[in-house]
Amino acid sequence: MTDSSKPYAKELDATGLLCPMPVLRTRRMLDEMQAGELLLVKASDPASVQDMPAFCKMSGNRLQMAHVKNGIFLFEIEKGLGRPDDDIVADPIRQTPQIE
């Protein structure tokens, strides 16, 4: 399901979890990672669309990409230095065509 050109250090499947669990589990996993590593988070909670970008901005991590594929929200997060950054902007969530 992941793009082989993306070197994800870790993947988190938070599907089926409701707010605030996807963000809390994301924070826990990012705490174990080194700055610059990529984390792929899969979530099904519609609230994650607002929660994940806000979390990344407040925690100093960078939301590289956010999109929807087959009804699952995918977030590519780069582990930051832990300092909030007001200049962080994430791509809008977009629908990816279903692959059969």
C-alpha positions as CSV (number, residue, x, y, z in Angstrom):
1,M,0.0,0.0,0.0
2,T,3.0,2.3,0.5
3,D,5.0,4.0,-2.3
4,S,8.3,2.1,-2.5
5,S,10.1,5.4,-3.3
6,K,9.2,6.6,0.2
7,P,11.7,5.4,2.8
8,Y,9.3,5.1,5.8
9,A,11.2,4.4,9.0
10,K,7.9,3.3,10.6
11,E,4.2,2.8,9.8
12,L,1.3,3.2,12.2
13,D,-2.1,1.7,11.5
14,A,-4.6,3.8,13.6
15,T,-7.6,2.7,11.6
16,G,-10.6,2.0,13.8
17,L,-9.4,4.4,16.5
18,L,-11.3,7.5,17.4
19,C,-10.0,10.9,18.5
20,P,-7.6,11.4,20.3
21,M,-6.0,8.0,19.9
22,P,-4.6,8.4,16.4
23,V,-2.7,11.5,17.5
24,L,-1.6,10.0,20.8
25,R,-0.2,6.9,19.1
26,T,1.4,9.1,16.5
27,R,3.2,11.1,19.2
28,R,4.4,7.9,20.9
29,M,5.8,6.5,17.7
30,L,7.5,9.8,16.7
31,D,9.1,9.9,20.2
32,E,11.0,6.7,19.3
33,M,12.2,8.1,15.9
34,Q,15.2,10.3,14.9
35,A,14.8,13.8,13.3
36,G,14.3,13.5,9.5
37,E,12.8,10.0,9.5
38,L,9.4,9.5,7.9
39,L,6.3,8.0,9.5
40,L,3.3,6.8,7.6
41,V,0.0,7.0,9.6
42,K,-3.2,5.4,8.4
43,A,-6.4,6.6,10.1
44,S,-10.1,6.2,9.5
45,D,-11.4,8.8,12.0
46,P,-12.6,11.9,10.0
47,A,-11.4,14.1,12.9
48,S,-7.8,13.2,12.0
49,V,-8.1,15.5,9.0
50,Q,-8.0,18.5,11.4
51,D,-6.1,16.8,14.3
52,M,-3.0,15.6,12.5
53,P,-2.0,18.9,10.8
54,A,-2.6,20.7,14.1
55,F,-0.6,18.2,16.0
56,C,2.3,18.4,13.6
57,K,2.4,22.2,13.7
58,M,2.2,22.3,17.5
59,S,4.8,19.5,18.0
60,G,7.4,20.7,15.5
61,N,7.0,17.8,13.1
62,R,6.4,18.3,9.4
63,L,3.3,16.9,7.6
64,Q,4.8,16.1,4.2
65,M,1.7,14.7,2.6
66,A,-1.9,14.0,3.5
67,H,-4.4,12.3,1.3
68,V,-7.3,9.9,1.2
69,K,-7.1,6.5,-0.4
70,N,-10.0,4.0,-0.4
71,G,-11.6,5.8,2.5
72,I,-8.4,5.8,4.7
73,F,-6.6,9.0,5.6
74,L,-2.9,8.7,5.0
75,F,-0.4,11.1,6.7
76,E,3.3,11.2,5.8
77,I,5.0,12.9,8.8
78,E,8.7,13.8,9.0
79,K,10.1,13.8,12.5
80,G,11.2,17.3,13.4
81,L,13.3,18.8,16.1
82,G,10.3,19.2,18.5
83,R,10.0,23.0,18.0
84,P,6.7,24.4,16.8
85,D,7.0,26.0,13.4
86,D,4.4,28.6,12.2
87,D,5.6,28.2,8.6
88,I,4.6,24.6,8.2
89,V,1.9,24.1,5.6
90,A,0.5,20.7,4.6
91,D,-0.9,19.8,1.2
92,P,-4.7,19.5,1.3
93,I,-6.3,16.1,1.6
94,R,-7.3,14.8,-1.7
95,Q,-9.1,11.7,-3.0
96,T,-6.9,9.1,-4.6
97,P,-8.5,6.9,-7.3
98,Q,-9.3,3.4,-6.1
99,I,-7.1,0.7,-7.4
100,E,-8.6,-2.7,-8.0
